[in-house]
Amino acid sequence: MFEAPVGEAEPDEAPREVEELLDRVELHHAEPEISFSNGTAVRVGLLVAALSMTLLMPLANLGGVSLLGIVVLTVLAGVLSVWFYRRRTGQALTVLAGARMGWITGVFLFALFLVLFTVSIVPALESGEFQKLQETALKGSFSEADLARLKELFENPLLLGLSIFLFMGIYFVGATTLTSLGGMLGAKLLGRDQSL
C-alpha cells in the first residue's frame, strides 16, 4: 500500500554508523564483586573456615601445631578459598578480589574461633579449672614472680576481660590479614594461564 520514497532507508534498518558502533563495543557481563553480598563468596568463605577449624582444633589439642604451623594453615585457608571460588564460578580472581575472598574467609575463621572459645573457655573460667590448667602449663616456662603476676591477672576480672579482648583483637587482625595474603597468593598462582 504505502511504499517508502526511493533513497530513504527503511524504518527497520539501523544507520550504518550505529551498526559499526555496536560492532566495536564489547558487551560483557560484569562479574559479581567479592563481598558479603556475593552469596557464592560467603558460602565458600564459610566452608573453608569450617574446614580450617576442623583441621586446626584437633591439631592444637594434640599440641602438634606450632605458631608457624598455624600461620601456614591460615594462609592456606586464603589460598583454598580462592581455589574453591574459582572452581565453583569459573571466574579467575584478580589479586584484589583474592584478598577480599581471603578476608571473608578470615572473618568466618575468627567468628568460628570466637564461638568455640566461648563454649570451651567460659565454663572453665567460671569453675576455676582454667587457672589451674594455666598454672600447670606455665610452671616450667616462667619464674615464680611471673607466675604470681599471671595468677593476679586471672583473679582480677577486669584485667582478665581486657586481656581476652586484646587477644581477640590480635587474633582478628592476624586471621584476616593472613587469609587475605593467602587469597592474594591464590589469585596470583591460579590466575596464571593453565595451558602452559
C-alpha positions as CSV (number, residue, x, y, z in Angstrom):
1,M,0.0,0.0,0.0
2,F,2.4,2.7,1.2
3,E,5.9,2.5,-0.2
4,A,8.9,4.3,1.1
5,P,10.2,7.0,-1.2
6,V,13.3,5.9,-3.2
7,G,16.6,6.7,-1.5
8,E,15.3,6.7,2.1
9,A,16.2,3.9,4.5
10,E,13.6,1.5,5.7
11,P,12.4,2.4,9.3
12,D,13.6,-1.1,10.5
13,E,17.1,-0.6,9.3
14,A,19.7,0.9,11.7
15,P,22.0,3.5,10.2
16,R,25.4,2.2,9.2
17,E,27.2,4.2,11.9
18,V,25.1,2.7,14.7
19,E,25.9,-0.8,13.4
20,E,29.6,-0.1,13.2
21,L,29.5,1.3,16.8
22,L,27.7,-1.8,18.0
23,D,30.3,-4.0,16.4
24,R,33.1,-2.1,18.2
25,V,31.5,-2.1,21.6
26,E,32.3,-5.2,23.6
27,L,29.3,-6.2,25.6
28,H,30.3,-8.3,28.5
29,H,28.6,-9.1,31.7
30,A,30.2,-7.8,34.9
31,E,31.5,-10.5,37.3
32,P,29.9,-10.2,40.7
33,E,32.1,-8.3,43.2
34,I,33.7,-10.3,46.0
35,S,31.9,-9.1,49.1
36,F,29.4,-10.3,51.8
37,S,26.6,-9.6,49.3
38,N,28.0,-12.2,46.9
39,G,26.3,-15.4,48.1
40,T,28.9,-17.7,46.5
41,A,31.8,-15.9,48.1
42,V,30.1,-16.1,51.5
43,R,29.3,-19.8,51.2
44,V,32.9,-20.6,50.0
45,G,34.4,-18.5,52.8
46,L,32.3,-20.2,55.5
47,L,33.1,-23.7,54.1
48,V,36.8,-23.1,54.0
49,A,36.8,-21.5,57.5
50,A,34.9,-24.5,58.8
51,L,37.4,-26.9,57.2
52,S,40.3,-24.9,58.6
53,M,38.9,-25.0,62.1
54,T,38.2,-28.7,61.7
55,L,41.9,-29.2,61.0
56,L,43.3,-26.7,63.5
57,M,41.3,-27.7,66.6
58,P,42.4,-31.4,66.8
59,L,46.0,-30.4,66.0
60,A,46.0,-27.7,68.6
61,N,44.5,-30.1,71.2
62,L,47.2,-32.6,70.5
63,G,49.9,-30.0,70.8
64,G,51.1,-30.7,67.3
65,V,50.8,-27.3,65.8
66,S,53.4,-24.5,66.4
67,L,52.8,-20.9,65.7
68,L,54.4,-21.3,62.3
69,G,52.0,-24.2,61.6
70,I,49.0,-22.0,62.5
71,V,50.3,-19.2,60.2
72,V,50.8,-21.6,57.3
73,L,47.4,-23.2,57.8
74,T,45.7,-19.8,57.9
75,V,47.5,-18.6,54.8
76,L,46.5,-21.9,53.1
77,A,42.8,-21.2,54.0
78,G,43.0,-18.0,51.9
79,V,44.5,-19.9,49.0
80,L,41.8,-22.6,49.3
81,S,39.0,-20.0,49.4
82,V,40.2,-18.6,46.0
83,W,40.6,-22.1,44.6
84,F,37.1,-23.2,45.7
85,Y,35.6,-19.9,44.4
86,R,37.2,-20.3,41.0
87,R,36.1,-24.0,40.8
88,R,32.6,-23.0,41.7
89,T,32.2,-20.0,39.4
90,G,34.9,-20.4,36.8
91,Q,35.9,-16.8,37.4
92,A,39.6,-16.1,37.7
93,L,40.1,-13.5,40.5
94,T,42.3,-10.5,40.5
95,V,44.8,-10.1,43.3
96,L,42.5,-7.6,45.0
97,A,39.5,-9.8,44.6
98,G,41.6,-12.7,46.0
99,A,42.4,-10.6,49.0
100,R,38.7,-9.9,49.6
101,M,37.9,-13.6,49.3
102,G,40.6,-14.4,51.8
103,W,39.4,-11.6,54.1
104,I,35.8,-13.0,54.1
105,T,37.3,-16.4,55.0
106,G,39.3,-14.8,57.8
107,V,36.2,-13.1,59.2
108,F,34.4,-16.5,59.3
109,L,37.5,-18.2,60.8
110,F,37.5,-15.6,63.6
111,A,33.8,-16.0,64.2
112,L,34.1,-19.8,64.4
113,F,37.0,-19.4,66.8
114,L,35.1,-17.0,68.9
115,V,32.2,-19.4,69.2
116,L,34.5,-22.3,70.1
117,F,36.4,-20.1,72.6
118,T,33.3,-19.0,74.3
119,V,31.9,-22.6,74.5
120,S,35.1,-24.1,75.9
121,I,36.8,-21.3,77.9
122,V,33.9,-19.5,79.7
123,P,32.8,-22.6,81.7
124,A,36.4,-23.3,82.6
125,L,36.9,-19.8,83.8
126,E,33.8,-19.9,85.9
127,S,34.7,-23.2,87.5
128,G,38.3,-22.2,88.3
129,E,39.7,-25.1,86.2
130,F,41.3,-22.7,83.7
131,Q,43.6,-21.1,86.2
132,K,44.8,-24.5,87.4
133,L,45.5,-25.6,83.9
134,Q,47.3,-22.4,83.1
135,E,49.5,-22.6,86.2
136,T,50.4,-26.2,85.4
137,A,51.2,-25.4,81.8
138,L,53.3,-22.3,82.6
139,K,55.3,-23.6,85.6
140,G,58.2,-24.7,83.6
141,S,58.5,-21.6,81.4
142,F,58.1,-18.7,83.9
143,S,59.7,-17.7,87.1
144,E,57.8,-17.6,90.4
145,A,57.4,-13.8,90.2
146,D,56.0,-14.0,86.7
147,L,53.6,-16.8,87.7
148,A,52.4,-14.7,90.6
149,R,51.7,-11.8,88.2
150,L,49.8,-14.1,85.9
151,K,47.8,-15.5,88.8
152,E,46.9,-12.0,89.8
153,L,45.8,-11.3,86.2
154,F,43.5,-14.3,86.3
155,E,42.0,-13.3,89.6
156,N,41.1,-9.8,88.5
157,P,38.1,-9.9,86.3
158,L,38.7,-6.5,84.7
159,L,42.3,-7.4,83.7
160,L,41.2,-10.8,82.5
161,G,38.5,-9.3,80.4
162,L,40.8,-6.7,78.9
163,S,43.5,-9.4,78.1
164,I,40.9,-11.6,76.4
165,F,39.6,-8.6,74.5
166,L,43.1,-7.7,73.4
167,F,43.8,-11.3,72.4
168,M,40.6,-11.4,70.3
169,G,41.6,-8.2,68.6
170,I,45.0,-9.6,67.8
171,Y,43.5,-12.8,66.6
172,F,41.0,-11.0,64.3
173,V,43.7,-8.8,62.7
174,G,46.0,-11.9,62.4
175,A,43.4,-14.2,60.9
176,T,42.0,-11.7,58.4
177,T,45.5,-10.5,57.4
178,L,46.9,-13.9,56.8
179,T,43.9,-15.2,54.9
180,S,43.9,-12.1,52.8
181,L,47.6,-12.7,52.0
182,G,46.7,-16.3,51.2
183,G,43.8,-15.1,48.9
184,M,46.2,-12.7,47.1
185,L,48.7,-15.6,46.7
186,G,46.0,-17.9,45.5
187,A,44.7,-15.4,42.9
188,K,48.2,-14.8,41.6
189,L,49.0,-18.5,41.3
190,L,45.6,-19.6,40.0
191,G,45.3,-16.7,37.7
192,R,48.2,-17.8,35.5
193,D,47.5,-19.4,32.2
194,Q,46.8,-23.1,33.0
195,S,47.6,-24.2,29.4
196,L,51.4,-24.0,29.9
